[in-house]
Amino acid sequence: MHHAHHNNLLPPLLEHFAAERQLVQSFLDRLDTLFPGLSADGNASPRENRGAFADLLFETIVALEDHASEEEAFMKKLALERGTPIQYERHIEDHAALAEAMNRIVDAYTIEDALDCARYLRLVLQRWRQDHIETFDKQMLGWICKDA
């Protein structure tokens, strides 16, 4: 019974991770469109794009909050169902670290610093895509499969 229940979780979870990866990539693509020289360390002109950049910053923060709360609620539910402690405190800590990095960008943001903020946002997004999704989210999948 439990086995089938957890196997039913895999398709939506795999979909969740694929959608998350796509979303983060779309943020990176938008950032590169707003600041064409960013990835090549060329010069980018932030002033005319400041409204679009503010939108991107805001959407990234909301997406990160949604991602963290969804996954953490899922981990809690699974732990309660199994009567085991929540696994991967480091996963939850990484959500907090990514959120803190986003807060630093918002706190530092001025029009003059837009380019530096954009460079830092690019690093945070890359870390979310490469480190968080590929490490912590995949570990969570392994946890579900192993104990299913």
PAZAPA-4460 file (N, C-alpha, C; in steps of 0.05 Angstrom, whole numbers, plus 32768, in hexadecimal, padded with zeros to 4 digits):
% residues 148
    n_x    n_y    n_z   ca_x   ca_y   ca_z    c_x    c_y    c_z   seq   type   mol
   8011   7FE8   8000   8000   8000   8000   8011   8019   8000     1      M     A
   8024   801B   8014   8036   8032   8015   8046   8034   7FFB     2      H     A
   804F   801D   7FF1   8060   801C   7FDA   8052   802A   7FC2     3      H     A
   803A   8023   7FBD   802B   802E   7FA6   8027   804C   7FAA     4      A     A
   8021   8053   7FC4   801C   8070   7FCA   8034   8081   7FC2     5      H     A
   804C   8078   7FCA   8063   8089   7FC5   806B   8088   7FA8     6      H     A
   8066   8071   7F9B   806C   8071   7F7E   805A   8084   7F6F     7      N     A
   8042   8088   7F7A   8030   809C   7F6D   803A   80B8   7F70     8      N     A
   804B   80BD   7F84   8056   80D7   7F88   806C   80DE   7F73     9      L     A
   8078   80CA   7F68   808F   80CF   7F57   8089   80DF   7F3E    10      L     A
   8074   80D8   7F2E   806E   80E8   7F16   806A   8105   7F1C    11      P     A
   8059   810C   7F30   8056   8129   7F35   806F   8136   7F3F    12      P     A
   807F   8127   7F4E   8099   8133   7F58   80AC   8138   7F41    13      L     A
   80AE   8124   7F30   80C0   8127   7F18   80B7   813F   7F07    14      L     A
   809D   8142   7F05   8092   8158   7EF6   8099   8173   7F04    15      E     A
   8097   8172   7F1F   809D   818A   7F2F   80BA   8192   7F2B    16      H     A
   80CD   817F   7F2B   80E9   8185   7F27   80EF   818F   7F0B    17      F     A
   80E2   8183   7EF8   80E6   818C   7EDC   80DB   81A8   7ED8    18      A     A
   80C4   81AE   7EE4   80B9   81C9   7EE2   80CA   81DD   7EF0    19      A     A
   80D5   81D5   7F07   80E6   81E7   7F16   8100   81EE   7F06    20      E     A
   810C   81D9   7EFA   8124   81DD   7EEA   811E   81F0   7ED3    21      R     A
   8107   81EC   7EC6   80FF   81FD   7EAF   80FB   821A   7EB8    22      Q     A
   80EE   821D   7ED0   80E8   8238   7EDA   8102   8247   7EDF    23      L     A
   8115   8239   7EED   812E   8246   7EF4   813D   824D   7EDA    24      V     A
   813C   823B   7EC7   814A   8240   7EAD   813C   8258   7E9F    25      Q     A
   8122   825A   7EA1   8114   8271   7E94   811C   828B   7EA2    26      S     A
   8121   828B   7EBC   812A   82A3   7ECA   8146   82AA   7EC0    27      F     A
   8157   8296   7EBD   8172   829B   7EB2   8171   82A7   7E96    28      L     A
   815F   829C   7E85   815C   82A5   7E6A   8153   82C3   7E69    29      D     A
   8140   82C9   7E7B   8135   82E4   7E7C   814B   82F7   7E85    30      R     A
   815B   82EE   7E98   8171   82FF   7EA3   8185   8305   7E8C    31      L     A
   818C   82F0   7E7D   819F   82F4   7E66   8193   8306   7E51    32      D     A
   8179   8306   7E4E   816C   8318   7E3A   816D   8335   7E44    33      T     A
   8168   8338   7E5E   8169   8353   7E6A   8185   835F   7E6A    34      L     A
   8198   834E   7E70   81B4   8356   7E72   81C5   8345   7E5F    35      F     A
   81C5   834B   7E46   81D1   833A   7E32   81EF   8334   7E37    36      P     A
   81FD   8347   7E43   821A   8343   7E47   8220   8334   7E61    37      G     A
   820C   832D   7E70   8210   8323   7E8B   8221   8309   7E8C    38      L     A
   8219   82F6   7E7C   8227   82DC   7E7C   8243   82DE   7E71    39      S     A
   8246   82F1   7E5E   8261   82F4   7E51   8271   8309   7E5F    40      A     A
   8266   8314   7E75   8274   832A   7E84   8278   8343   7E73    41      D     A
   8267   8346   7E5F   8268   835E   7E4F   8259   8374   7E5D    42      G     A
   8254   838B   7E4F   8245   839F   7E5D   8228   839C   7E57    43      N     A
   8218   839F   7E6B   81FB   839D   7E68   81F0   83B8   7E72    44      A     A
   81D9   83C0   7E67   81CE   83DA   7E6E   81B5   83D5   7E7E    45      S     A
   81B6   83D7   7E99   819F   83D0   7EAA   8189   83E5   7EAB    46      P     A
   8190   83FE   7EA6   817C   8413   7EAC   8161   8410   7E9E    47      R     A
   8161   840A   7E84   8147   8408   7E76   8139   83EE   7E7D    48      E     A
   8147   83DC   7E8A   813A   83C2   7E90   8133   83C0   7EAE    49      N     A
   8134   83D6   7EBD   8132   83D3   7EDA   8116   83C8   7EE3    50      R     A
   8101   83D0   7ED4   80E6   83C5   7EDB   80E5   83A7   7ED7    51      G     A
   80F0   839E   7EC0   80EF   8382   7EBA   8101   8372   7ECD    52      A     A
   8118   837E   7ED5   8129   8371   7EE8   811C   836F   7F04    53      F     A
   810E   8384   7F0C   8100   8383   7F26   80EB   836D   7F25    54      A     A
   80DD   836A   7F0E   80C9   8355   7F0B   80D6   8339   7F0E    55      D     A
   80ED   8336   7F01   80FB   831D   7F02   8104   8316   7F1E    56      L     A
   810F   832A   7F2C   8117   8326   7F48   80FF   831D   7F59    57      L     A
   80E9   832B   7F56   80D1   8324   7F66   80C7   8308   7F5F    58      F     A
   80C6   8302   7F46   80BC   82E7   7F3E   80CE   82D1   7F48    59      E     A
   80E8   82D6   7F48   80FB   82C2   7F52   80F7   82BD   7F70    60      T     A
   80F3   82D3   7F7F   80EE   82D0   7F9C   80D5   82C0   7FA1    61      I     A
   80BF   82C6   7F93   80A6   82B8   7F96   80A9   829B   7F8F    62      V     A
   80B7   8295   7F78   80BA   827A   7F6F   80CB   826A   7F84    63      A     A
   80DF   8277   7F8F   80F0   8269   7FA3   80E0   8263   7FBC    64      L     A
   80D0   8276   7FC5   80BF   8272   7FDC   80AB   825B   7FD8    65      E     A
   809F   825B   7FC0   808C   8245   7FB9   809A   822A   7FB9    66      D     A
   80B1   822A   7FAC   80C1   8211   7FAA   80C7   8206   7FC6    67      H     A
   80D1   8217   7FD7   80D9   820F   7FF2   80C1   8206   8002    68      A     A
   80AB   8215   8002   8094   820D   8013   8087   81F3   8009    69      S     A
   8085   81F0   7FEF   807A   81D7   7FE3   808A   81BF   7FEC    70      E     A
   80A5   81C1   7FE7   80B6   81AA   7FEE   80B7   81A4   800C    71      E     A
   80B8   81B9   801C   80BA   81B5   8039   80A0   81A9   8043    72      E     A
   8089   81B2   8039   806F   81A6   8041   806E   8189   8039    73      A     A
   8078   8183   8021   8078   8167   8017   808A   8156   8029    74      F     A
   80A2   8160   8030   80B4   8151   8041   80A7   814B   805D    75      M     A
   8099   815F   8067   808C   815C   8082   8076   8147   8080    76      K     A
   8066   8149   806A   8050   8136   8067   805B   8119   8065    77      K     A
   8070   8116   8055   807B   80FC   8052   8087   80F1   806C    78      L     A
   8094   8102   807B   809F   80FA   8095   8089   80F2   80A8    79      A     A
   8073   8101   80A9   805D   80FA   80BA   8050   80DF   80B2    80      L     A
   804C   80DB   8098   8041   80C2   808E   8052   80AA   8096    81      E     A
   806C   80AE   8095   807F   8098   809A   8086   8096   80B7    82      R     A
   807F   80AA   80C7   8087   80AA   80E3   80A5   80AC   80E6    83      G     A
   80B2   80BA   80D4   80D0   80BD   80D6   80D6   80DB   80D7    84      T     A
   80ED   80E2   80E1   80F4   80FF   80E1   80F7   8109   80C5    85      P     A
   80F4   8123   80C1   80F8   812F   80A7   8115   812B   809F    86      I     A
   8119   8122   8086   8134   811F   807C   813D   8139   8070    87      Q     A
   8157   813B   806D   8163   8151   805E   815E   816C   806A    88      Y     A
   8166   8170   8083   8166   818A   808F   8177   819D   807D    89      E     A
   818C   8192   8071   819D   81A2   8060   818E   81AD   8047    90      R     A
   817B   819D   803E   816A   81A6   8027   815A   81BF   8030    91      H     A
   814F   81BD   8047   813F   81D4   8051   8152   81EC   8056    92      I     A
   8169   81E7   8061   817D   81FC   8065   8185   8209   804B    93      E     A
   8186   81F9   8036   818E   8204   801C   8178   8216   8011    94      D     A
   815F   820F   8016   8149   8222   800E   814D   823D   801C    95      H     A
   8154   823C   8036   8158   8254   8045   8170   8264   803A    96      A     A
   8185   8256   8033   819D   8263   8028   8197   8271   800D    97      A     A
   8187   8264   7FFC   8180   8270   7FE3   816E   8289   7FE8    98      L     A
   815C   8287   7FFB   814A   829D   8001   815B   82B5   800C    99      A     A
   816E   82AE   801D   8180   82C3   8028   8190   82D1   8012   100      E     A
   8199   82C1   7FFE   81A8   82CD   7FE8   8196   82E0   7FD8   101      A     A
   817D   82D9   7FD4   816A   82EA   7FC6   8165   8303   7FD7   102      M     A
   8162   8301   7FF1   815E   8318   8002   8175   832C   8000   103      N     A
   818E   8321   7FFE   81A5   8332   7FFC   81A4   8342   7FE2   104      R     A
   819B   8336   7FCC   8198   8344   7FB3   8184   835B   7FB6   105      I     A
   816D   8355   7FC2   8158   8369   7FC5   8162   8380   7FD7   106      V     A
   8170   8379   7FED   817A   838D   7FFF   818F   839F   7FF2   107      D     A
   819F   8394   7FE0   81B4   83A3   7FD3   81AB   83B2   7FBA   108      A     A
   8193   83AC   7FB1   818B   83B5   7F97   8187   83D4   7F95   109      Y     A
   8195   83E0   7F84   8190   83FC   7F7B   8194   83FB   7F5D   110      T     A
   818B   8410   7F50   818E   8410   7F33   81AC   8410   7F2B   111      I     A
   81BC   841E   7F3B   81D9   841F   7F35   81E5   8403   7F38   112      E     A
   81DB   83F3   7F4A   81E6   83D9   7F4F   81D8   83C2   7F40   113      D     A
   81C7   83CA   7F2D   81B6   83B6   7F1F   81C7   83A1   7F12   114      A     A
   81DE   83A9   7F06   81EE   8396   7EF8   81FB   8381   7F0B   115      L     A
   8205   838B   7F22   8210   8379   7F36   81FA   8366   7F41   116      D     A
   81E3   8372   7F46   81CC   8361   7F50   81C5   834C   7F3B   117      C     A
   81C5   8354   7F22   81BF   8341   7F0C   81D3   832A   7F0B   118      A     A
   81ED   8331   7F0E   8202   831D   7F0E   81FE   830A   7F26   119      R     A
   81F7   8315   7F3D   81F3   8304   7F55   81DA   82F3   7F52   120      Y     A
   81C5   82FF   7F46   81AD   82EF   7F41   81B3   82D7   7F2F   121      L     A
   81C3   82DC   7F1B   81CB   82C6   7F09   81D9   82AF   7F18   122      R     A
   81EB   82B7   7F2B   81F8   82A2   7F3B   81E5   8293   7F4D   123      L     A
   81D2   82A1   7F59   81BE   8294   7F6A   81AC   8281   7F5A   124      V     A
   81A4   828A   7F42   8193   8279   7F31   81A3   8260   7F28   125      L     A
   81BC   8264   7F21   81CC   824D   7F19   81D0   823A   7F30   126      Q     A
   81D4   8244   7F48   81D7   8233   7F5F   81BD   8224   7F65   127      R     A
   81A6   8232   7F62   818C   8224   7F65   8189   820E   7F51   128      W     A
   8190   8213   7F38   818D   81FF   7F23   81A1   81E8   7F26   129      R     A
   81BA   81EF   7F2A   81CF   81DA   7F29   81D3   81CD   7F44   130      Q     A
   81D4   81DC   7F59   81DA   81D0   7F73   81C0   81C6   7F81   131      D     A
   81AD   81D7   7F83   8195   81D0   7F93   8185   81BA   7F86   132      H     A
   817D   81BF   7F6D   816C   81AB   7F60   817B   8191   7F5C   133      I     A
   8194   8193   7F52   81A3   817B   7F4C   81AC   816C   7F65   134      E     A
   81AF   8179   7F7B   81B8   816C   7F94   81A1   8165   7FA6   135      T     A
   8195   817A   7FB1   8181   8176   7FC7   8167   816A   7FBC   136      F     A
   815D   8175   7FA5   8144   816B   7F9B   8147   814E   7F92   137      D     A
   815D   8147   7F86   8162   812B   7F7E   8165   8119   7F96   138      K     A
   8171   8123   7FAB   8173   8113   7FC4   8157   810D   7FCF   139      Q     A
   8146   8121   7FCD   812B   811D   7FD7   811D   8107   7FC8   140      M     A
   8121   8107   7FAE   8115   80F2   7F9D   8120   80D7   7FA5   141      L     A
   813A   80D5   7FAB   8146   80BC   7FB3   813B   80B3   7FCE   142      G     A
   8135   80C5   7FE0   812A   80BF   7FFA   810E   80B2   7FF6   143      W     A
   80FE   80BE   7FE4   80E3   80B4   7FDF   80E4   8098   7FD2   144      I     A
   80F6   8095   7FBF   80F8   807B   7FB1   8102   8065   7FC4   145      C     A
   8116   806C   7FD3   8123   8058   7FE5   8110   804D   7FFA   146      K     A
   8100   8060   8005   80EE   8057   801B   80D2   8050   8011   147      D     A
   80CD   8052   7FF7   80B2   804D   7FED   80A9   8031   7FF2   148      A     A
***
